[in-house]
Amino acid sequence: MFHPRRWSLARQLLALQTVVISVLMAGGIAGAYLQARRNSLATARETVLAVARTVADDPAVLAALRRPDPAAVLQPLAERIRADTGTTFVVVMSPSGIRYTHPDPAQIGGRFIGHIEGATPTGPVTETFTGTLGRSVRAVVPILDGGEVRGRVGVGILLDTVSRGLRQQFPLLLGAAAIALLLAGAGSWLVGRWMRRQTHDLGPAELARMYEFYDAVLHAVREGLLLLDRQGRLQLANDEARRLLGLDGDPVGRPIGAVGLPEPLAAALAAGHARTDELHLTGDRVLVVNQAPARWDDAELGTVVTLRDHTELQALTGELDSVRGFAEALRAQAHESANRLHTVVSLIELGRAPQALQFASAEIAAAQQLTDQVVGAVREPVLAALLLGKVTQASERGVELLVAEDADVPEGAVAPRDLVTIVGNLLDNAIDAAVAAPPPRWVRIGAAVRDGELVLGISDSGPGLEPADVTQAFRRGWSTKQPAGRGLGLALAGQAVSRNGGTIDVAGSAFTIRLPVPAEAPR
């Protein structure tokens, strides 16, 4: 407990501030004392010089020097001046330094102890010297009579007297220093108390270790993590979040809407509401977004956002939907085949073999014609399987799905997964639109490779999109259908087209998709 390194950061800061303040106050007191002493000596020097000049200019002093016994007149006068001015001595002397006056009458007639030669008509002498009364600050001024030095005046103040005045001021100085120290200590205590609350009374080593572990954990987790403050500014983005969102530079401290996120995702995060497993699209990813408030001691700090990459899973889900649709188509075909087989068997049992043969041949020819048409036009097997399934699905819903006779989709022109995402979602929307429209209900799809691009055309008998809705149609959550929660299909299709560097043009119910074909792709 008494080891400083085990103290909390707040306690160490308080101890350091106390030491620094104490040292500063001690230095301040010492400096103030020296400055006061210097000022006192300067004041004493000015005082003795002023008194000496005043005495030297007194006509009574000059008149007394002309008398046969100057001491008889000058001694009372000098003592009175000394008493009135608070100086230690006022000595009037001859030009050679023989005293006429002195506080100790026994010293009258003796020689003045000190330097008097410099006291000439051009200037006085000021010095600190030890005389008969002790060490003193003194000034010696000549007494002039028509330009001739008739005598000199020495005035001094003992250093003990100067120090006594300083000692009288010292308690006041110490009192001011003590008050300042108390105020500084109180301020340091308040700062330390605030620091304890902020650091939870942890020491520097504990804080450093906690920061290192937390930072390592935040950047090592497999999920993307964002921390937003109450104003919607980004305070932390771990490595996975930067990768998933494609953040460049240092976005920390910037509003979430200004870091380059898609507008729907940025608006959702800036709102600060709780979110659970919401799907959002970025440039080339499908993200699952969760957002929850961050609280500490019942105070809201902001929100925590987690991001999971759902791109591969969403693509696999699309493929699974296609396979499921194909399976449903096979089931429907099996059901229809069973009905047709029963019909053929019944015709044979009724003895109508020619009619049975004619009926069976027509059904086989129709089925084979559709298969040959699709497989012949679409050499990409995944897309061909998707179309065969969609044809049956559309037929079950009363919609005729037509594949253009001149359709041509070479194998490997575009990634099969992206083709399934684009064509599957657009056909689903087209079939839904045709079902909602009055008869005849149809959907047409065409495909061709022109000028290095795979051009896909999908149209339907539905009402189509209004021109004002075309831009919004490819955003997540936009849909003309009910219930809510749909609106992902067109967004995924648009994302796949953008990922492949293509474009989508919409004119009513006709969608035209252009996808670049690599030069090495087979024709």
C-alpha positions as CSV (number, residue, x, y, z in Angstrom):
1,M,0.0,0.0,0.0
2,F,2.9,2.3,0.8
3,H,4.8,1.4,-2.4
4,P,4.3,4.4,-4.8
5,R,4.2,2.1,-7.8
6,R,1.2,0.3,-6.4
7,W,-0.7,3.5,-6.0
8,S,-3.6,4.3,-8.3
9,L,-3.0,6.9,-11.0
10,A,-5.1,9.4,-9.1
11,R,-3.0,9.0,-5.9
12,Q,0.3,9.2,-7.9
13,L,-0.9,12.3,-9.6
14,L,-1.9,13.9,-6.3
15,A,1.5,13.0,-4.7
16,L,3.3,14.4,-7.7
17,Q,1.3,17.6,-7.7
18,T,1.9,18.0,-4.0
19,V,5.6,17.6,-4.4
20,V,5.7,20.0,-7.4
21,I,3.6,22.6,-5.6
22,S,5.7,22.4,-2.4
23,V,8.9,22.8,-4.4
24,L,7.4,25.7,-6.3
25,M,6.1,27.4,-3.1
26,A,9.5,26.9,-1.4
27,G,11.3,28.4,-4.4
28,G,8.7,31.2,-4.5
29,I,9.2,32.0,-0.9
30,A,13.0,32.0,-1.3
31,G,12.7,34.2,-4.4
32,A,10.3,36.6,-2.7
33,Y,12.5,36.9,0.3
34,L,15.6,37.6,-1.8
35,Q,13.7,40.1,-3.9
36,A,12.4,41.8,-0.7
37,R,15.9,41.9,0.7
38,R,17.2,43.4,-2.5
39,N,14.4,46.0,-2.5
40,S,15.0,46.8,1.2
41,L,18.8,47.4,0.5
42,A,18.0,49.6,-2.5
43,T,15.5,51.6,-0.4
44,A,17.9,52.0,2.4
45,R,20.6,53.1,0.0
46,E,18.3,55.7,-1.5
47,T,17.2,56.9,2.0
48,V,20.7,57.4,3.3
49,L,21.8,59.2,0.1
50,A,18.8,61.5,0.3
51,V,19.4,62.3,3.9
52,A,23.1,62.9,3.3
53,R,22.4,65.3,0.5
54,T,19.8,67.2,2.5
55,V,22.2,67.6,5.4
56,A,25.0,68.7,3.1
57,D,22.8,71.3,1.5
58,D,21.7,72.7,4.9
59,P,23.1,76.3,5.3
60,A,23.2,75.8,9.1
61,V,25.7,72.9,8.7
62,L,27.9,75.0,6.5
63,A,27.8,77.9,9.0
64,A,28.6,75.6,11.8
65,L,31.7,74.3,9.9
66,R,33.0,77.9,9.8
67,R,32.9,78.2,13.6
68,P,35.9,77.3,15.8
69,D,34.0,74.4,17.5
70,P,31.7,72.8,14.9
71,A,30.9,69.8,17.1
72,A,29.1,71.9,19.6
73,V,26.5,73.0,17.0
74,L,26.5,70.0,14.7
75,Q,26.1,67.2,17.3
76,P,22.6,68.1,18.5
77,L,21.5,68.9,14.9
78,A,22.8,65.5,13.6
79,E,21.1,63.6,16.4
80,R,17.8,65.3,15.7
81,I,18.1,64.5,12.0
82,R,19.0,60.9,12.8
83,A,16.1,60.4,15.1
84,D,13.7,62.1,12.6
85,T,14.8,60.0,9.6
86,G,15.2,56.7,11.3
87,T,18.8,56.3,10.2
88,T,21.5,54.7,12.3
89,F,24.1,57.5,12.2
90,V,24.5,60.9,10.8
91,V,28.2,61.9,10.9
92,V,29.5,65.3,9.8
93,M,33.2,65.3,9.3
94,S,36.0,67.4,8.1
95,P,37.4,67.0,4.6
96,S,40.0,64.6,5.9
97,G,37.4,62.5,7.8
98,I,37.6,63.8,11.4
99,R,34.2,63.4,13.0
100,Y,32.3,66.3,14.3
101,T,29.2,64.3,15.2
102,H,28.5,60.6,16.1
103,P,25.7,58.7,17.9
104,D,28.4,57.6,20.4
105,P,29.9,61.0,21.6
106,A,33.1,59.1,22.5
107,Q,33.8,58.6,18.8
108,I,33.7,62.4,18.1
109,G,37.2,63.5,17.1
110,G,38.1,60.2,15.6
111,R,38.5,59.3,12.0
112,F,35.5,58.2,10.0
113,I,35.9,54.5,9.0
114,G,35.1,54.0,5.4
115,H,35.8,55.4,1.9
116,I,35.4,59.1,1.6
117,E,37.8,60.0,-1.1
118,G,35.2,59.4,-3.8
119,A,32.8,61.9,-2.2
120,T,33.7,64.8,-4.5
121,P,31.7,67.6,-6.1
122,T,31.1,65.3,-9.1
123,G,29.3,62.6,-7.1
124,P,28.7,60.8,-3.7
125,V,30.0,57.5,-2.4
126,T,27.5,54.7,-1.5
127,E,28.7,51.4,-0.1
128,T,28.2,48.6,2.4
129,F,30.9,48.8,5.1
130,T,31.6,47.7,8.6
131,G,32.2,50.6,11.0
132,T,32.1,51.3,14.7
133,L,28.4,50.5,15.0
134,G,28.5,47.4,12.7
135,R,27.9,46.6,9.1
136,S,25.8,49.3,7.4
137,V,24.6,50.7,4.1
138,R,26.1,54.2,3.9
139,A,26.4,57.3,1.7
140,V,29.0,60.0,1.9
141,V,28.3,63.4,0.3
142,P,30.6,66.4,0.2
143,I,29.7,69.8,1.8
144,L,30.6,72.5,-0.7
145,D,31.4,76.1,0.0
146,G,31.7,78.0,-3.3
147,G,32.9,74.9,-5.1
148,E,35.4,74.0,-2.3
149,V,34.9,70.9,-0.2
150,R,34.4,72.3,3.4
151,G,33.4,68.9,4.9
152,R,31.6,65.7,4.3
153,V,28.4,64.1,5.6
154,G,28.1,60.3,6.1
155,V,24.7,58.8,6.7
156,G,24.1,55.0,7.3
157,I,21.6,52.3,8.3
158,L,22.7,49.1,9.9
159,L,22.0,45.9,8.0
160,D,20.5,44.5,11.1
161,T,17.9,47.2,11.0
162,V,17.1,46.4,7.3
163,S,16.9,42.6,8.2
164,R,14.7,43.4,11.2
165,G,12.2,45.0,8.8
166,L,12.4,41.9,6.5
167,R,11.8,39.6,9.5
168,Q,8.7,41.6,10.4
169,Q,7.4,41.0,6.8
170,F,8.3,37.3,6.9
171,P,5.2,36.0,8.8
172,L,3.0,37.8,6.3
173,L,4.9,36.2,3.4
174,L,4.7,32.8,5.1
175,G,0.9,33.3,5.7
176,A,0.3,34.1,2.0
177,A,2.4,31.1,1.0
178,A,0.4,28.8,3.3
179,I,-2.9,30.1,1.9
180,A,-1.6,29.5,-1.6
181,L,-0.4,26.0,-0.7
182,L,-3.8,25.2,0.9
183,L,-5.6,26.4,-2.2
184,A,-3.3,24.5,-4.5
185,G,-3.6,21.4,-2.4
186,A,-7.4,21.6,-2.4
187,G,-7.3,22.0,-6.2
188,S,-5.0,19.0,-6.5
189,W,-7.3,17.0,-4.3
190,L,-10.3,17.8,-6.4
191,V,-8.4,16.9,-9.6
192,G,-7.3,13.6,-7.9
193,R,-10.9,12.9,-6.9
194,W,-12.1,13.5,-10.5
195,M,-9.2,11.4,-11.8
196,R,-10.2,8.5,-9.5
197,R,-13.7,8.6,-10.9
198,Q,-12.5,8.6,-14.4
199,T,-9.9,5.8,-14.0
200,H,-11.9,3.8,-11.4
201,D,-8.9,4.1,-9.0
202,L,-6.7,2.0,-11.3
203,G,-2.9,2.3,-11.4
204,P,-0.9,3.2,-14.5
205,A,0.3,-0.4,-15.0
206,E,-3.3,-1.7,-14.7
207,L,-4.6,0.9,-17.1
208,A,-1.8,0.1,-19.6
209,R,-2.4,-3.6,-19.4
210,M,-6.2,-3.1,-19.7
211,Y,-5.7,-0.9,-22.8
212,E,-3.4,-3.4,-24.4
213,F,-5.7,-6.3,-23.8
214,Y,-8.8,-4.4,-24.9
215,D,-7.1,-3.1,-28.0
216,A,-5.9,-6.6,-28.9
217,V,-9.3,-8.1,-28.3
218,L,-11.1,-5.4,-30.3
219,H,-8.9,-5.8,-33.3
220,A,-8.7,-9.7,-33.1
221,V,-12.5,-10.4,-33.1
222,R,-13.9,-11.8,-36.4
223,E,-16.9,-9.4,-36.4
224,G,-16.7,-5.8,-37.4
225,L,-17.1,-3.4,-34.5
226,L,-17.9,0.3,-34.5
227,L,-18.3,2.6,-31.5
228,L,-20.4,5.7,-32.0
229,D,-20.8,8.5,-29.4
230,R,-24.0,10.3,-28.6
231,Q,-23.4,12.8,-31.5
232,G,-23.0,10.0,-34.0
233,R,-19.3,10.5,-34.3
234,L,-17.1,7.4,-34.9
235,Q,-14.9,6.7,-31.9
236,L,-13.6,3.2,-32.8
237,A,-13.5,0.9,-35.9
238,N,-11.6,-2.4,-35.6
239,D,-9.7,-4.0,-38.4
240,E,-12.6,-6.2,-39.6
241,A,-15.0,-3.2,-39.7
242,R,-12.5,-1.2,-41.8
243,R,-12.2,-4.2,-44.2
244,L,-16.0,-4.8,-44.5
245,L,-16.8,-1.1,-45.0
246,G,-13.8,-0.3,-47.1
247,L,-12.8,2.6,-44.7
248,D,-9.6,4.4,-45.7
249,G,-7.4,6.7,-43.7
250,D,-8.4,7.5,-40.1
251,P,-12.2,8.0,-39.8
252,V,-12.1,8.2,-36.0
253,G,-13.8,11.4,-34.8
254,R,-15.8,12.1,-38.0
255,P,-19.6,11.8,-38.2
256,I,-20.7,8.4,-39.4
257,G,-22.4,10.0,-42.4
258,A,-19.1,11.5,-43.5
259,V,-16.9,8.3,-43.7
260,G,-18.1,7.1,-47.1
261,L,-20.8,4.6,-46.2
262,P,-23.8,4.0,-48.4
263,E,-26.6,6.4,-47.6
264,P,-29.1,3.9,-46.2
265,L,-26.5,2.3,-43.9
266,A,-25.1,5.7,-42.7
267,A,-28.6,7.0,-42.0
268,A,-29.5,3.8,-40.0
269,L,-26.4,4.0,-37.9
270,A,-26.7,7.8,-37.3
271,A,-30.3,7.3,-36.0
272,G,-28.8,5.4,-33.0
273,H,-31.8,3.0,-32.6
274,A,-31.5,-0.6,-31.5
275,R,-31.2,-3.0,-34.5
276,T,-31.2,-6.7,-34.7
277,D,-29.8,-8.7,-37.7
278,E,-30.7,-6.1,-40.3
279,L,-29.4,-6.7,-43.8
280,H,-27.6,-3.8,-45.5
281,L,-25.7,-3.6,-48.8
282,T,-22.4,-1.9,-49.4
283,G,-20.5,-1.7,-52.7
284,D,-19.9,-5.5,-52.9
285,R,-21.0,-7.0,-49.6
286,V,-24.2,-8.0,-47.8
287,L,-23.8,-7.1,-44.1
288,V,-25.8,-8.2,-41.1
289,V,-26.0,-5.1,-38.8
290,N,-26.7,-5.1,-35.1
291,Q,-26.8,-1.9,-33.1
292,A,-27.3,-1.5,-29.3
293,P,-26.9,1.4,-26.8
294,A,-23.7,1.5,-24.8
295,R,-24.3,2.4,-21.1
296,W,-22.1,2.8,-18.0
297,D,-23.5,3.7,-14.6
298,D,-26.9,4.5,-16.1
299,A,-25.3,7.0,-18.4
300,E,-25.7,6.6,-22.2
301,L,-22.3,6.7,-23.9
302,G,-23.4,6.1,-27.5
303,T,-24.0,2.9,-29.5
304,V,-22.1,-0.3,-30.3
305,V,-22.5,-1.6,-33.8
306,T,-21.5,-5.1,-34.9
307,L,-21.1,-6.1,-38.6
308,R,-21.1,-9.7,-40.0
309,D,-20.2,-10.5,-43.6
310,H,-23.3,-12.2,-45.1
311,T,-22.2,-12.0,-48.7
312,E,-21.2,-15.7,-49.2
313,L,-24.2,-16.9,-47.2
314,Q,-26.6,-14.7,-49.1
315,A,-25.1,-16.0,-52.4
316,L,-25.5,-19.5,-51.2
317,T,-29.0,-18.8,-50.1
318,G,-29.8,-17.5,-53.6
319,E,-28.4,-20.6,-55.1
320,L,-30.3,-22.7,-52.6
321,D,-33.5,-20.9,-53.6
322,S,-32.7,-21.7,-57.2
323,V,-32.2,-25.3,-56.4
324,R,-35.3,-25.4,-54.3
325,G,-37.2,-23.8,-57.2
326,F,-35.7,-26.4,-59.6
327,A,-36.8,-29.1,-57.2
328,E,-40.3,-27.7,-57.0
329,A,-40.3,-27.6,-60.8
330,L,-39.2,-31.3,-60.9
331,R,-42.0,-32.1,-58.4
332,A,-44.5,-30.3,-60.5
333,Q,-43.3,-32.0,-63.6
334,A,-43.4,-35.4,-61.9
335,H,-46.9,-34.7,-60.9
336,E,-47.9,-33.7,-64.4
337,S,-46.0,-36.7,-65.8
338,A,-47.9,-39.0,-63.4
339,N,-51.2,-37.5,-64.7
340,R,-50.2,-37.9,-68.3
341,L,-49.0,-41.5,-67.6
342,H,-52.3,-42.3,-66.1
343,T,-54.0,-40.8,-69.1
344,V,-51.9,-43.0,-71.5
345,V,-52.6,-46.1,-69.4
346,S,-56.3,-45.4,-69.3
347,L,-56.4,-44.9,-73.1
348,I,-54.6,-48.2,-73.6
349,E,-57.0,-50.0,-71.2
350,L,-59.9,-48.5,-73.3
351,G,-58.4,-50.0,-76.4
352,R,-57.4,-46.7,-77.9
353,A,-53.7,-47.3,-78.4
354,P,-53.3,-45.0,-81.4
355,Q,-54.7,-42.0,-79.3
356,A,-52.5,-43.0,-76.4
357,L,-49.4,-43.1,-78.7
358,Q,-50.4,-39.7,-80.2
359,F,-50.9,-38.1,-76.8
360,A,-47.6,-39.4,-75.3
361,S,-45.6,-38.4,-78.4
362,A,-47.0,-34.8,-78.3
363,E,-46.2,-34.4,-74.6
364,I,-42.7,-35.8,-75.1
365,A,-42.1,-33.5,-78.0
366,A,-43.3,-30.4,-76.2
367,A,-41.1,-31.1,-73.1
368,Q,-38.1,-31.9,-75.3
369,Q,-38.6,-28.8,-77.4
370,L,-38.6,-26.6,-74.3
371,T,-35.5,-28.4,-72.9
372,D,-33.7,-28.2,-76.3
373,Q,-34.5,-24.6,-76.7
374,V,-33.2,-23.6,-73.3
375,V,-30.1,-25.8,-73.3
376,G,-29.3,-24.8,-76.9
377,A,-29.6,-21.1,-76.2
378,V,-28.1,-21.0,-72.7
379,R,-24.8,-22.9,-72.6
380,E,-24.1,-21.9,-69.0
381,P,-25.5,-25.0,-67.3
382,V,-26.3,-23.2,-64.0
383,L,-28.4,-20.6,-65.7
384,A,-30.0,-23.2,-68.0
385,A,-31.2,-25.2,-64.9
386,L,-32.4,-21.9,-63.3
387,L,-34.5,-21.1,-66.4
388,L,-36.0,-24.5,-66.7
389,G,-37.1,-24.3,-63.1
390,K,-38.5,-20.8,-63.5
391,V,-40.4,-21.8,-66.6
392,T,-42.3,-24.5,-64.5
393,Q,-42.8,-22.1,-61.6
394,A,-44.2,-19.5,-63.9
395,S,-46.5,-22.0,-65.5
396,E,-47.8,-23.1,-62.2
397,R,-48.7,-19.4,-61.4
398,G,-50.4,-18.9,-64.8
399,V,-47.5,-17.0,-66.4
400,E,-45.8,-17.9,-69.7
401,L,-42.0,-17.6,-69.4
402,L,-40.6,-17.3,-72.9
403,V,-36.9,-17.6,-73.8
404,A,-36.0,-15.7,-77.0
405,E,-35.2,-18.0,-79.9
406,D,-31.9,-16.1,-80.6
407,A,-30.8,-16.1,-76.9
408,D,-27.2,-16.9,-76.5
409,V,-25.3,-17.1,-73.1
410,P,-21.9,-18.7,-73.6
411,E,-20.5,-20.8,-70.7
412,G,-18.0,-18.8,-68.5
413,A,-19.0,-15.4,-69.8
414,V,-20.0,-14.2,-66.3
415,A,-19.5,-15.9,-62.9
416,P,-22.4,-18.4,-62.5
417,R,-23.2,-17.3,-59.0
418,D,-23.7,-13.7,-60.1
419,L,-25.8,-14.8,-63.1
420,V,-28.1,-16.7,-60.7
421,T,-28.3,-13.7,-58.4
422,I,-29.1,-11.3,-61.2
423,V,-31.4,-13.4,-63.4
424,G,-33.1,-15.2,-60.6
425,N,-34.1,-12.1,-58.7
426,L,-35.2,-10.2,-61.8
427,L,-37.3,-13.1,-63.0
428,D,-38.9,-13.5,-59.6
429,N,-39.9,-9.8,-59.6
430,A,-41.1,-10.1,-63.2
431,I,-43.2,-13.2,-62.5
432,D,-44.7,-11.4,-59.4
433,A,-45.5,-8.3,-61.5
434,A,-47.1,-10.5,-64.3
435,V,-49.2,-12.4,-61.8
436,A,-50.6,-9.1,-60.4
437,A,-51.4,-7.8,-64.0
438,P,-54.5,-8.8,-66.0
439,P,-54.2,-11.6,-68.7
440,P,-52.3,-12.4,-70.8
441,R,-49.5,-12.8,-68.3
442,W,-46.0,-13.4,-69.7
443,V,-42.3,-12.9,-69.0
444,R,-39.7,-12.7,-71.7
445,I,-35.9,-13.1,-71.4
446,G,-33.3,-12.6,-74.1
447,A,-29.6,-12.7,-74.1
448,A,-26.8,-12.0,-76.5
449,V,-23.1,-11.1,-76.5
450,R,-22.5,-7.8,-78.3
451,D,-19.4,-5.6,-78.4
452,G,-17.7,-7.5,-75.6
453,E,-20.8,-7.3,-73.3
454,L,-23.4,-9.9,-72.3
455,V,-26.7,-8.1,-72.8
456,L,-29.6,-9.6,-70.9
457,G,-33.2,-8.4,-71.5
458,I,-36.0,-9.2,-69.1
459,S,-39.6,-7.8,-69.6
460,D,-43.0,-8.7,-68.3
461,S,-46.7,-7.9,-68.8
462,G,-46.8,-6.0,-65.5
463,P,-47.2,-2.2,-65.1
464,G,-43.5,-1.6,-64.7
465,L,-41.6,1.0,-62.7
466,E,-42.4,4.7,-62.6
467,P,-39.3,6.8,-63.8
468,A,-39.2,8.4,-60.4
469,D,-38.8,5.0,-58.7
470,V,-36.0,3.6,-60.8
471,T,-33.2,5.0,-58.6
472,Q,-34.9,3.9,-55.4
473,A,-35.8,0.4,-56.7
474,F,-32.2,-0.9,-56.3
475,R,-31.9,0.2,-52.6
476,R,-32.3,-2.2,-49.8
477,G,-35.9,-2.2,-48.4
478,W,-37.6,-0.6,-51.3
479,S,-40.5,-2.6,-52.6
480,T,-43.9,-2.2,-54.2
481,K,-45.1,-5.4,-52.5
482,Q,-46.5,-6.3,-49.1
483,P,-45.8,-7.4,-46.5
484,A,-42.9,-5.2,-45.3
485,G,-39.5,-6.8,-45.0
486,R,-39.0,-7.4,-48.7
487,G,-37.1,-5.3,-51.2
488,L,-33.8,-7.1,-51.1
489,G,-33.9,-8.9,-54.5
490,L,-33.4,-5.9,-56.8
491,A,-30.8,-4.6,-54.4
492,L,-28.8,-7.8,-54.6
493,A,-29.2,-7.9,-58.3
494,G,-27.9,-4.3,-58.6
495,Q,-25.0,-5.1,-56.3
496,A,-24.0,-8.1,-58.4
497,V,-24.2,-6.0,-61.6
498,S,-22.1,-3.3,-60.0
499,R,-19.6,-5.9,-58.7
500,N,-19.1,-7.1,-62.3
501,G,-18.7,-3.5,-63.7
502,G,-22.0,-3.6,-65.5
503,T,-25.1,-1.4,-65.8
504,I,-28.9,-1.8,-65.5
505,D,-31.3,0.3,-67.6
506,V,-35.0,0.3,-66.8
507,A,-37.8,1.4,-69.1
508,G,-41.2,0.6,-67.6
509,S,-41.2,-3.2,-67.2
510,A,-38.2,-3.8,-69.4
511,F,-34.8,-4.4,-67.7
512,T,-31.6,-4.4,-69.8
513,I,-28.5,-5.6,-68.1
514,R,-25.0,-5.2,-69.6
515,L,-22.1,-7.2,-68.2
516,P,-18.6,-7.0,-69.5
517,V,-17.3,-10.3,-70.9
518,P,-13.6,-11.1,-70.3
519,A,-11.6,-11.3,-73.5
520,E,-10.6,-14.9,-72.8
521,A,-14.2,-16.1,-72.2
522,P,-15.4,-18.6,-74.9
523,R,-17.9,-17.2,-77.5
